[in-house]
Each structure stands twice: as structure tokens, then as C-alpha cells.
Amino acid sequence: MKGKTKKKEYIIAITFLAPALILLFCFIIYPVMDAAFLSLHSWKGMYGQPKKWVGLDNFIKALTSGKFWNAMLNCVWFMLGSFVVLMPIAFGLAMLITSKLKFTRIMKTAYFMPVMLGTTAVALMWTNILNPGWGALAQFLRFLGLDSLVTDWLSKPVLNVICVVLVNEWMFAGYNMLIFAAGLVSIPHSLYEAALIDGCGGWQRVRYITLPLMKNTFKIFSILAFTGSLKVFDIVWAMTRGGPGDVSSTPGIILYTEAFQYKLFGRSSAYSIILLVFGIVISLVVNRIFRQDEEMY
Amino acid sequence: MKQRKRWNILWYFLALVWGLMTILPLMITVFSSLKNNNEINMGVFSMPEHWRIENYAKANETANAFGSIGNSILLALLTTVLVTVVGMLAAYILARKKLFFIKPVYLLFMVGVMVPVHCTIVPISGMASALHAKDSFWFLVLIYSAFNLAQAVYLYTGFIQSIDRELDEAAIIDGCTDVTLLSKILSPICKPIIATEAIFVFIYGYSELIFSLTLLSKPEKFTVSRAMLNFTGEHSTDMGPQFAFIVMAMIPTLFIYLIFHERVESGILSGAVKG
């Protein structure tokens, strides 16, 4: 009797898990293994054409190309933007919507909205705003008499990356606001009252209560910021297509163009494996840093 | 007290500034969608004098706006349903059964979260050619679902684990099988988390770009993102319809957000969705 029910348990468990596992294997695990295999071969991407073994050649070419390091540099811009621009704004907004001010509900709804609009729509909206001819920003600067500041923001090297980074922060400010707000509301109110009795000022309360108790939130934010920056594709593709040339490319764009424009499928796969390893290493390192911190306290 | 009031005014001012930052780009886009080129060049901040609704018709004619929005809504809906059903089935087993392979399988899903989408575009487009699945929606739905599944499984498993096991035992004594236990008893309790995750999956499916870029080639199959990009790339002469397309593309998700925003917000606030 007992053996029979155990057997039934197994059958049910396997049937219930099967659809999810099949999807996971077909579209994530197998493709990653295939990418690892392809990264060691040269292949023109035609189905049925032979794949030629080239060893680590793809990785060497990938890691020694200026294109790749430029793309990594652009990732660094995205990371910098996350910590220098996004984090203060999102944290400030989180303080705002969890405060005792009025209208916080409307603020919350309005601020969160951009992330729900879809990346391509947001990107194209801002591409138009940043247009040097009819764009809203150019018109605004001309209205102020600052004509000299109007340039083609999206085709000047580095400036275009910074513009895309800022649009990205505009889009995700509200989302991260809620992540920080979740951390803020989890802090017991009695701590602040105790601090008030002990004579702590507003800034001291933030420094000695809010920030230390939100360490986990900052960890989540950091992991999202680092891995998200490595993965950026949609917004850059929609705003600049990685151009002019490869100036504003991210690794995601390089691996896309290598494969689907230059037909270097092996090289492209090498980029994807590099990207995967980077992502995992960064997640582990961030986890490690925050754990060490915990031991210190 | 007076100082406090002054601080409050500063906070309200900052709130207003960011509010304007958020709303103004949308207003400019909506205004511009109702103007012609001349009027756009004259000034994007003013209300349109004549409401040129024909821009919307033109966007639909030249760029198949309605068709592509329909395609994306269909893809998003199918993906949402598939992720919810498949995710709940898996989460139920992972949360409730004590078998030797539960832990490794759960870990496998968590590794799945780490894989960036782009790493798979080359192999998946190879698979699509081999299976003659280019331009096919079911293939896209399966891919979208696979990439949303790991997070859904993670959230649902956590939620089911938080439900008291005694409920299961009582239900089993009353004659529930695994299927009825999951569908009639646990799923209704999981409604909040299912709704939150469903909204995010829908938004992902609706606005996904990279796979629709690599796997679709027939214009009548294009998703919103793809059709919108094509439109702005090719026809840069007439601006009004381009703005009109952007506005139309935003309407479905905006609509969903305005209905369900409390659900979305409370979902993240309770620490549910973490990317």
C-alpha cells in the first residue's frame, strides 16, 4: 500500500513538473549549451552548413577587439548611471511616497507609470524629444535663448550613451522607487521614535537607522543594476541602433549584430558566453561584499 | 514647527518636479500625434489647434498599427496564461512534495533566472530554422514563457509555502486529489501573487523586442515594438503618424496599469517581484 502511494506521488510530481522543465530545457539550458558549443566553432549561420572547429579563436578575437571593450565601457556608463542618478532619485521618491505628505497615492501611481509603457515606446518617445530639429528639448533651449547648446544629442559619441542612460533611469526610477519603498516600510516605526527621544536629527535618523536596516534592499538594487546593465539591449537599439558605427553599442547589441548582420555566429556565441560568465561572477561578488559587511557589524 | 512646514513645501516642490518630468513627455507625444509637420516644428508644447485624427488612420494604413498591436496582445495573453498554469503546476510540487529531486529541480529554475536572454538568440534562431518555426506565434509564446517561468515559479513556490499545510491535509481528508487541491483550494488563495506576476508577464510579452527582431520576417506578423521601429526607421518624412503610433502602442499597457495599479504596487511593496 505504502509503496503504491509513493509511486503515485512520483508520477504526479513528474507530470506536474514536466511542462515547466521541458520549457526550461528547450529554451534556456539547451540554448546555453549550444552557445557554448558554437563559441568554439566558426559558423556562417546557414542551417545545415558545417560548423568548423576553431578552438578558443572566437574568444581571443572577441576579447581583443576594441568593439567589445567599448561596449563594456558603455555598460560601465549604465552602471554608473544606476548608482549616481537612479539610486538617489529612486531613494528620494521612495522617501516621498512613504512620508506623511498628502497625495502620496497619486505620486506613487504617476511615478511608477513609465516602466509599464514598454521599452520601445519609451525609447522612441524620447528619441523624438531629443531630436535637434523639432524635439521638445531643442525647442525649450531655443526658447531660453540657449541655441548653442542644441546639438544632435543621439549621434555624438559618449553624449548619446549618456542620453540613453538618462532615459533608462527616467523609465526605471519609479520601479526602483517601489523596491526602496518596500525596504523603508519594513523598518519598525518604534526605532524612529526611540531615536527621536535620544535626540537624533533627521539626517542622523537616515544615516544610523534607515540606511543600515535597508542593506538587503541595497543588495537587491545593486544586483539588479549590475546584471541589468550587462543585459541592456532594447532601449539602445531603439534609440541609436548602437551607432553611429559601434559607438553606443552594448554587449547585447554587439552579439546581435555579429550574428545577424555579419553572420559570425561563432563569434557572437563567444560574446554570449562571456556575458553569461560576467553576469554570474558579478552576482556572486555583490553577494559576497554584502555578506562580508554583515560579518563586520 | 515652522521649519518643518518649510521642509514640507520643498518636498512637495520636488514631487511636482518629478511628476512633471513623468507626465510632460507623454503630453508632448499626445499633442504631437494630433499635429502635422509644420505645427510640430512651430512648437511641441502647445495644444493642437486642429485635432488631426487622420494621423491615427495613416499610422494604421502605412504601418499596420492595429494589426501589430493585436499581434502583441495575443502573444502577451497566451504567454500570461501559459506561464500561470505551468508555473503553478511546478510550484505546487516544489512547495509541497518531499521527494529527493525537489531541491535540485528548484535550483535549476534559479539558475535559469541568471541566463540573459541574448545568450540564447543564436541557438534559438537556429532551432527555429530547423523546426520551420520562424514567423510562428506559438514558438514565440513558448520562448517568452520559458524566460518568465523561472521568476513565476520562484514567486509561486514562496507563496504556496507560506500557506498552512493543515489546509491541504483537511482537503485531502475531504477527498481532494492533487488536481482539485491545486485548482480549487490553493490557486484561489494565490490570486494576489498570480495577478501581480501576470501583469508583469503581460507587459513583457506585449513589448518584447529581441526575439521578434530575430524570428519574425513577415510584416503582417510584426509585434508592436518591431512595427514601430520599422515605421520610424523608414518613413521619416511625416511625423504626426509616428507619434500617433507611439501613443496607440502605449494605450493597452497604460489601460491595464490604470486598472490594476494598486495590485502592481502592492505586489512590489510586499517584496514579491525582484527582477
Interface residues (C-beta under 8 A of the other chain):
Chain A: E9 Y10 I12 A13 F16 L17 P19 A20 L21 L23 L24 C26 F27 I28 I29 Y30 P31 V32 D34 A35 L38 G45 Y47 I89 G92 L93 L96 S99 L101 F103 M107 K108 T109 A110 Y111 F112 M113 P114 M116 L117 G118 T119 T120 A121 L124 M125 W126 T127 N128 I129 G133 W134 G135 A136 Q139 F140 W170 A173 G174 Y175 L178 I179 A181 A182 V185 S186 I220 I223 L224 T227 G228 L230 K231 F233 D234 W237 A238 P251 G252 L255 Y256 A259 F260 F265 S268 S269 S272 I273 L275 L276 G279 I280 S283
Chain B: N8 W11 Y12 L14 A15 W18 G19 M21 T22 I23 L24 P25 L26 I28 T29 S32 N37 I40 N41 G43 V44 F45 V85 V86 G87 L89 A90 Y92 I93 L94 K97 L99 I102 V105 L108 F109 G112 M114 V115 P116 V117 H118 C119 T120 I121 V122 P123 I124 S125 G126 M127 S129 A130 L142 I143 S145 A146 F147 L149 A150 V153 D178 I203 Y206 S207 L209 I210 L213 T214 V224 S225 M228 L229 T232 M239 Q242 F243 I246 A249 M250 T253 L254 I256 Y257 H261 V264 E265 I268 L269 S270 G271 K274 G275
